[in-house]
Amino acid sequence: MSPLREVYALLLDWRVLSTALIFVLTYFVGRFYHKVSKYPKGPFPYPVVGNLLTLRKVKNLWVKATEWSSSYGDVFTLWMGEKPMVVLNSYAVIREAFLDRRHEFSGRFPTKMGEFLLPLCSYVGALQVQNDHDIMFEDYNPRWKALRKVALLAVRKYAVSEQLETLCTSVVDAYVDSLKEGPQLVDSKEPFYFILFNLIGTSVYGAKFDKGCDEILRLQRLSEEFFQTVPDGLPSDIVPWMGILYRSREKKAEAITKEFVALTDELYSRAEAAYTPGKADNFTHAMLASREEAVLEEKSDAQYLTKANMIQVIIDIFGAASDTSTRTLQFLTLRLAQEPAYQDRIKKEIDEKIGRRPPVYGDRANLPFTVACLLETLRFHPVAPFGLPHNTSTNTTVGGLTIPKDTGIIYNIYGVNHDPKLWDEPEIFRPERFLDPSTGALRKDVGPLLSFGLGPRTCPGEKLAHVDMFYILVRLMQRVTWAAPNNEPSKVNIDSIGSSLFLVAAQQDIVITKKA
């Protein structure tokens, strides 16, 4: 073959290859946008990356989602790579989906770790690989219903128990007694990590609480390490091929998970061995008693109430409740240091209504402003602004728009909690919105507070979190005062930083002084 013909043949080959490549690219691009056309409109996505390039520039997605809703409506789609995630942005469409169409929207969006929004709960993923199940990330099915029923029974038993009242007071007192005399500068989250993890270790498993308890310190260390390792979740849960790029990070998260699971299993087994029917010294015992009741009521539930599943349910409840409680109390404490008038008003109410005695469950009605401050903090700073992703179990509609089966659903809790149509001056921290202006009692007709979710998937630990936070806040206010460093309240920072999925308070110190 002559050199000229060789060159011609080579060019022909390249033309064929180029044509084939263009055809393949056109096919995949066309298929992607055909898929996009089946979902509610949203920011323009690109093949392979979807909206990821746009999302990289977004600091607070929950705020940006509210802005996007003005352009695309209350229901729109974000593309995580080639995975669609439908965003619900108003209370009307969230209520329609999670209450009116709850059976169609109560599935759980599958991810590699079970889920990636709550650090403690993410440990559950490792157990799910072993075919064990929980309630936080289990799909909507009879097993989930049986496990949730037991969880709610246990929460109702334990949340109003004298054991929890006494324990919360004891744990707070242990922390305060460990403080030196005079003003001390501490990390604003440190008191609540100590209190909540000691409370978990003791109330769930019966572990001894003190600053040197190795098991409780390990629980705290593992939680902090996990969040530092994957603060925004596992990249491969968004785009599977990103697992290759972040392999070392995901391996570390897996190792932390395994250690946590082993420790949890050990603590649960110890508490289970000490259980006496009819007596609930800790939450594990309350769970075991609730399991007995559930099996008597419905014998077929026994197949779901295995030891491994019970362990995971406990992780779910206390993972979610402790994470919410820790961050909410930290935000509130920073607010009290920034605006001392709120602190003075809480202290005055406590002094007048209960004095120095430890708080009990019945005191909630007598301390309405204190409770209102907690509720306003939950409204203003929802820890998980998008909750946990749901999944559609069938082809359905919401807001008049079609949603295909097996579509991930997230809902803008922050947006609803800050919606001016539902809340007067939502960007102002004002606990009084929860109080009756004429009687001062807590109102029951305040706008929807979605910080713990809505519908069948509402966090089962909600009541426990409310009670824990109340006991802890009241006892701390009886025994300490909070202040800004250098007595400069205006310099206290209440902005959230560090994560695109959580509302996390900026790292900063605060002055705590033990009362005489």
CORVENVEN-V617539 format. One record per residue. RES is the residue in one small letter. SS is DSSP state (@ for helix, = for strand, . for the rest). PHI is phi in whole degrees, -180 to 180 (NA if undefined). Layout:
res=RES ss=SS phi=PHI
res=RES ss=SS phi=PHI
//
This chain:
res=m ss=. phi=NA
res=s ss=. phi=-71
res=p ss=@ phi=-55
res=l ss=@ phi=-64
res=r ss=@ phi=-68
res=e ss=@ phi=-62
res=v ss=@ phi=-63
res=y ss=@ phi=-62
res=a ss=@ phi=-63
res=l ss=@ phi=-65
res=l ss=@ phi=-62
res=l ss=@ phi=-62
res=d ss=@ phi=-61
res=w ss=@ phi=-66
res=r ss=@ phi=-64
res=v ss=@ phi=-64
res=l ss=@ phi=-64
res=s ss=@ phi=-63
res=t ss=@ phi=-63
res=a ss=@ phi=-63
res=l ss=@ phi=-64
res=i ss=@ phi=-62
res=f ss=@ phi=-63
res=v ss=@ phi=-63
res=l ss=@ phi=-62
res=t ss=@ phi=-61
res=y ss=@ phi=-63
res=f ss=@ phi=-70
res=v ss=@ phi=-65
res=g ss=@ phi=-63
res=r ss=@ phi=-65
res=f ss=@ phi=-62
res=y ss=@ phi=-73
res=h ss=@ phi=-66
res=k ss=@ phi=-65
res=v ss=@ phi=-58
res=s ss=. phi=-65
res=k ss=. phi=-85
res=y ss=. phi=-115
res=p ss=. phi=-56
res=k ss=. phi=-67
res=g ss=. phi=-161
res=p ss=. phi=-54
res=f ss=. phi=-64
res=p ss=. phi=-96
res=y ss== phi=-115
res=p ss=. phi=-55
res=v ss=. phi=73
res=v ss=. phi=-96
res=g ss== phi=61
res=n ss=. phi=-103
res=l ss=@ phi=-61
res=l ss=@ phi=-64
res=t ss=@ phi=-69
res=l ss=@ phi=-67
res=r ss=. phi=-61
res=k ss=. phi=-90
res=v ss=. phi=-92
res=k ss=. phi=-80
res=n ss=. phi=-116
res=l ss=@ phi=-61
res=w ss=@ phi=-66
res=v ss=@ phi=-76
res=k ss=@ phi=-63
res=a ss=@ phi=-61
res=t ss=@ phi=-65
res=e ss=@ phi=-65
res=w ss=@ phi=-62
res=s ss=@ phi=-63
res=s ss=@ phi=-70
res=s ss=@ phi=-96
res=y ss=@ phi=-111
res=g ss=. phi=99
res=d ss=. phi=-73
res=v ss== phi=-128
res=f ss== phi=-144
res=t ss== phi=-117
res=l ss== phi=-109
res=w ss== phi=-106
res=m ss== phi=-91
res=g ss=. phi=69
res=e ss=. phi=-104
res=k ss== phi=-96
res=p ss== phi=-81
res=m ss== phi=-131
res=v ss== phi=-83
res=v ss== phi=-107
res=l ss== phi=-101
res=n ss=. phi=-118
res=s ss=. phi=-134
res=y ss=@ phi=-62
res=a ss=@ phi=-61
res=v ss=@ phi=-77
res=i ss=@ phi=-66
res=r ss=@ phi=-63
res=e ss=@ phi=-60
res=a ss=@ phi=-71
res=f ss=@ phi=-91
res=l ss=@ phi=-115
res=d ss=@ phi=-65
res=r ss=. phi=-120
res=r ss=@ phi=-59
res=h ss=@ phi=-71
res=e ss=@ phi=-95
res=f ss=@ phi=-118
res=s ss=. phi=-98
res=g ss== phi=-68
res=r ss== phi=-114
res=f ss=. phi=-66
res=p ss=. phi=-76
res=t ss=. phi=-139
res=k ss=. phi=-62
res=m ss=. phi=-98
res=g ss=. phi=90
res=e ss=. phi=-180
res=f ss=. phi=-130
res=l ss=. phi=-94
res=l ss=. phi=-114
res=p ss=. phi=-52
res=l ss=. phi=-67
res=c ss=@ phi=-68
res=s ss=@ phi=-66
res=y ss=@ phi=-62
res=v ss=@ phi=-61
res=g ss=@ phi=-54
res=a ss=@ phi=-64
res=l ss=@ phi=-74
res=q ss=@ phi=-63
res=v ss=. phi=-62
res=q ss=. phi=-88
res=n ss=. phi=67
res=d ss=. phi=-97
res=h ss=. phi=-142
res=d ss=. phi=-134
res=i ss=. phi=-109
res=m ss=. phi=-70
res=f ss=. phi=-117
res=e ss=. phi=-69
res=d ss=. phi=-70
res=y ss=. phi=-78
res=n ss=. phi=-158
res=p ss=@ phi=-58
res=r ss=@ phi=-63
res=w ss=@ phi=-61
res=k ss=@ phi=-63
res=a ss=@ phi=-66
res=l ss=@ phi=-67
res=r ss=@ phi=-66
res=k ss=@ phi=-60
res=v ss=@ phi=-64
res=a ss=@ phi=-61
res=l ss=@ phi=-66
res=l ss=@ phi=-60
res=a ss=@ phi=-67
res=v ss=@ phi=-62
res=r ss=@ phi=-63
res=k ss=@ phi=-67
res=y ss=@ phi=-82
res=a ss=@ phi=-63
res=v ss=. phi=-106
res=s ss=. phi=-82
res=e ss=@ phi=-67
res=q ss=@ phi=-59
res=l ss=@ phi=-70
res=e ss=@ phi=-57
res=t ss=@ phi=-66
res=l ss=@ phi=-65
res=c ss=@ phi=-59
res=t ss=@ phi=-62
res=s ss=@ phi=-64
res=v ss=@ phi=-68
res=v ss=@ phi=-63
res=d ss=@ phi=-62
res=a ss=@ phi=-62
res=y ss=@ phi=-67
res=v ss=@ phi=-63
res=d ss=@ phi=-64
res=s ss=. phi=-79
res=l ss=. phi=-77
res=k ss=. phi=-78
res=e ss=. phi=-74
res=g ss=. phi=87
res=p ss=. phi=-63
res=q ss== phi=-132
res=l ss== phi=-94
res=v ss== phi=-131
res=d ss== phi=-62
res=s ss=. phi=-62
res=k ss=. phi=-94
res=e ss=@ phi=-59
res=p ss=@ phi=-59
res=f ss=@ phi=-81
res=y ss=@ phi=-64
res=f ss=@ phi=-61
res=i ss=@ phi=-65
res=l ss=@ phi=-69
res=f ss=@ phi=-74
res=n ss=@ phi=-68
res=l ss=@ phi=-64
res=i ss=@ phi=-63
res=g ss=@ phi=-58
res=t ss=@ phi=-84
res=s ss=@ phi=-73
res=v ss=@ phi=-86
res=y ss=@ phi=-116
res=g ss=. phi=82
res=a ss=. phi=-69
res=k ss=. phi=-78
res=f ss=. phi=-104
res=d ss=. phi=-169
res=k ss=. phi=-66
res=g ss=. phi=-103
res=c ss=. phi=-69
res=d ss=@ phi=-62
res=e ss=@ phi=-65
res=i ss=@ phi=-70
res=l ss=@ phi=-62
res=r ss=@ phi=-67
res=l ss=@ phi=-58
res=q ss=@ phi=-66
res=r ss=@ phi=-61
res=l ss=@ phi=-64
res=s ss=@ phi=-62
res=e ss=@ phi=-65
res=e ss=@ phi=-63
res=f ss=@ phi=-64
res=f ss=@ phi=-66
res=q ss=@ phi=-67
res=t ss=@ phi=-75
res=v ss=. phi=-132
res=p ss=. phi=-64
res=d ss=. phi=-113
res=g ss=. phi=86
res=l ss=. phi=-84
res=p ss=@ phi=-55
res=s ss=@ phi=-70
res=d ss=@ phi=-72
res=i ss=@ phi=-92
res=v ss=. phi=-130
res=p ss=. phi=-50
res=w ss=. phi=-69
res=m ss=@ phi=-72
res=g ss=@ phi=-61
res=i ss=@ phi=-69
res=l ss=@ phi=-71
res=y ss=. phi=-113
res=r ss=@ phi=-59
res=s ss=@ phi=-64
res=r ss=@ phi=-65
res=e ss=@ phi=-71
res=k ss=@ phi=-65
res=k ss=@ phi=-65
res=a ss=@ phi=-61
res=e ss=@ phi=-65
res=a ss=@ phi=-65
res=i ss=@ phi=-62
res=t ss=@ phi=-58
res=k ss=@ phi=-62
res=e ss=@ phi=-66
res=f ss=@ phi=-64
res=v ss=@ phi=-62
res=a ss=@ phi=-63
res=l ss=@ phi=-66
res=t ss=@ phi=-62
res=d ss=@ phi=-61
res=e ss=@ phi=-64
res=l ss=@ phi=-67
res=y ss=@ phi=-64
res=s ss=@ phi=-61
res=r ss=@ phi=-66
res=a ss=@ phi=-67
res=e ss=@ phi=-63
res=a ss=@ phi=-66
res=a ss=. phi=-93
res=y ss=. phi=-76
res=t ss== phi=-119
res=p ss=. phi=-51
res=g ss=. phi=91
res=k ss== phi=-129
res=a ss=. phi=-119
res=d ss=. phi=-81
res=n ss=. phi=-150
res=f ss=@ phi=-69
res=t ss=@ phi=-60
res=h ss=@ phi=-65
res=a ss=@ phi=-63
res=m ss=@ phi=-66
res=l ss=@ phi=-64
res=a ss=@ phi=-65
res=s ss=@ phi=-67
res=r ss=@ phi=-64
res=e ss=@ phi=-61
res=e ss=@ phi=-64
res=a ss=@ phi=-64
res=v ss=@ phi=-69
res=l ss=@ phi=-64
res=e ss=@ phi=-76
res=e ss=. phi=-145
res=k ss=@ phi=-59
res=s ss=@ phi=-67
res=d ss=@ phi=-70
res=a ss=@ phi=-57
res=q ss=@ phi=-64
res=y ss=. phi=-94
res=l ss=. phi=-93
res=t ss=. phi=-79
res=k ss=@ phi=-59
res=a ss=@ phi=-61
res=n ss=@ phi=-67
res=m ss=@ phi=-64
res=i ss=@ phi=-60
res=q ss=@ phi=-67
res=v ss=@ phi=-63
res=i ss=@ phi=-64
res=i ss=@ phi=-60
res=d ss=@ phi=-57
res=i ss=@ phi=-65
res=f ss=@ phi=-83
res=g ss=@ phi=-65
res=a ss=@ phi=-69
res=a ss=@ phi=-65
res=s ss=@ phi=-70
res=d ss=@ phi=-64
res=t ss=@ phi=-63
res=s ss=@ phi=-64
res=t ss=@ phi=-60
res=r ss=@ phi=-72
res=t ss=@ phi=-66
res=l ss=@ phi=-66
res=q ss=@ phi=-64
res=f ss=@ phi=-60
res=l ss=@ phi=-66
res=t ss=@ phi=-62
res=l ss=@ phi=-62
res=r ss=@ phi=-65
res=l ss=@ phi=-67
res=a ss=@ phi=-74
res=q ss=@ phi=-76
res=e ss=. phi=-127
res=p ss=@ phi=-56
res=a ss=@ phi=-61
res=y ss=@ phi=-66
res=q ss=@ phi=-62
res=d ss=@ phi=-63
res=r ss=@ phi=-69
res=i ss=@ phi=-63
res=k ss=@ phi=-62
res=k ss=@ phi=-63
res=e ss=@ phi=-63
res=i ss=@ phi=-64
res=d ss=@ phi=-60
res=e ss=@ phi=-76
res=k ss=@ phi=-94
res=i ss=. phi=-130
res=g ss=. phi=67
res=r ss=. phi=-99
res=r ss=. phi=-69
res=p ss=. phi=-62
res=p ss=. phi=-71
res=v ss=. phi=-127
res=y ss=@ phi=-58
res=g ss=@ phi=-66
res=d ss=@ phi=-74
res=r ss=@ phi=-57
res=a ss=@ phi=-70
res=n ss=@ phi=-89
res=l ss=. phi=-125
res=p ss=@ phi=-63
res=f ss=@ phi=-69
res=t ss=@ phi=-61
res=v ss=@ phi=-65
res=a ss=@ phi=-62
res=c ss=@ phi=-65
res=l ss=@ phi=-66
res=l ss=@ phi=-64
res=e ss=@ phi=-68
res=t ss=@ phi=-68
res=l ss=@ phi=-62
res=r ss=@ phi=-69
res=f ss=@ phi=-73
res=h ss=. phi=-127
res=p ss=. phi=-64
res=v ss=. phi=-59
res=a ss=. phi=-112
res=p ss=. phi=-62
res=f ss=. phi=-114
res=g ss=. phi=60
res=l ss=. phi=-107
res=p ss=. phi=-62
res=h ss== phi=-93
res=n ss== phi=-143
res=t ss=. phi=-78
res=s ss=. phi=-91
res=t ss=. phi=-159
res=n ss=. phi=-64
res=t ss== phi=-150
res=t ss== phi=-138
res=v ss== phi=-154
res=g ss=. phi=61
res=g ss=. phi=80
res=l ss== phi=-112
res=t ss== phi=-80
res=i ss== phi=-124
res=p ss=. phi=-67
res=k ss=. phi=-61
res=d ss=. phi=61
res=t ss=. phi=-103
res=g ss== phi=-71
res=i ss== phi=-127
res=i ss== phi=-119
res=y ss== phi=-132
res=n ss=. phi=-84
res=i ss=@ phi=-60
res=y ss=@ phi=-59
res=g ss=@ phi=-61
res=v ss=@ phi=-69
res=n ss=@ phi=-67
res=h ss=. phi=-119
res=d ss=. phi=-80
res=p ss=. phi=-64
res=k ss=. phi=-75
res=l ss=. phi=-109
res=w ss=. phi=-130
res=d ss=. phi=-75
res=e ss=. phi=46
res=p ss=. phi=-64
res=e ss=. phi=-86
res=i ss=. phi=-108
res=f ss=. phi=-76
res=r ss=. phi=-145
res=p ss=@ phi=-59
res=e ss=@ phi=-60
res=r ss=@ phi=-63
res=f ss=@ phi=-92
res=l ss== phi=-113
res=d ss=. phi=-72
res=p ss=. phi=-64
res=s ss=. phi=-93
res=t ss=. phi=-106
res=g ss=. phi=81
res=a ss=. phi=-80
res=l ss== phi=-66
res=r ss=. phi=-84
res=k ss=. phi=-111
res=d ss=. phi=-112
res=v ss=. phi=-77
res=g ss=. phi=-52
res=p ss=. phi=-64
res=l ss=. phi=-105
res=l ss=. phi=-101
res=s ss=. phi=-59
res=f ss=. phi=-108
res=g ss=. phi=98
res=l ss=. phi=-154
res=g ss=@ phi=83
res=p ss=@ phi=-59
res=r ss=@ phi=-92
res=t ss=. phi=-54
res=c ss=. phi=-55
res=p ss=. phi=-68
res=g ss=. phi=-92
res=e ss=@ phi=-58
res=k ss=@ phi=-62
res=l ss=@ phi=-63
res=a ss=@ phi=-64
res=h ss=@ phi=-60
res=v ss=@ phi=-68
res=d ss=@ phi=-56
res=m ss=@ phi=-62
res=f ss=@ phi=-64
res=y ss=@ phi=-59
res=i ss=@ phi=-66
res=l ss=@ phi=-62
res=v ss=@ phi=-62
res=r ss=@ phi=-66
res=l ss=@ phi=-64
res=m ss=@ phi=-67
res=q ss=@ phi=-73
res=r ss=@ phi=-118
res=v ss== phi=-139
res=t ss== phi=-124
res=w ss== phi=-116
res=a ss== phi=-151
res=a ss=. phi=-77
res=p ss=@ phi=-56
res=n ss=@ phi=59
res=n ss=@ phi=55
res=e ss=. phi=-123
res=p ss=@ phi=-56
res=s ss=@ phi=-66
res=k ss=@ phi=-92
res=v ss=. phi=-71
res=n ss=. phi=-101
res=i ss=. phi=-110
res=d ss=. phi=-72
res=s ss== phi=-99
res=i ss=. phi=-144
res=g ss=. phi=88
res=s ss=. phi=-155
res=s ss=. phi=-92
res=l ss=. phi=-117
res=f ss=. phi=-123
res=l ss=. phi=-91
res=v ss=. phi=-118
res=a ss== phi=-67
res=a ss=. phi=-62
res=q ss=. phi=-67
res=q ss=. phi=-163
res=d ss== phi=-92
res=i ss== phi=-145
res=v ss== phi=-95
res=i ss== phi=-121
res=t ss== phi=-127
res=k ss== phi=-77
res=k ss=. phi=-73
res=a ss=. phi=-69
//
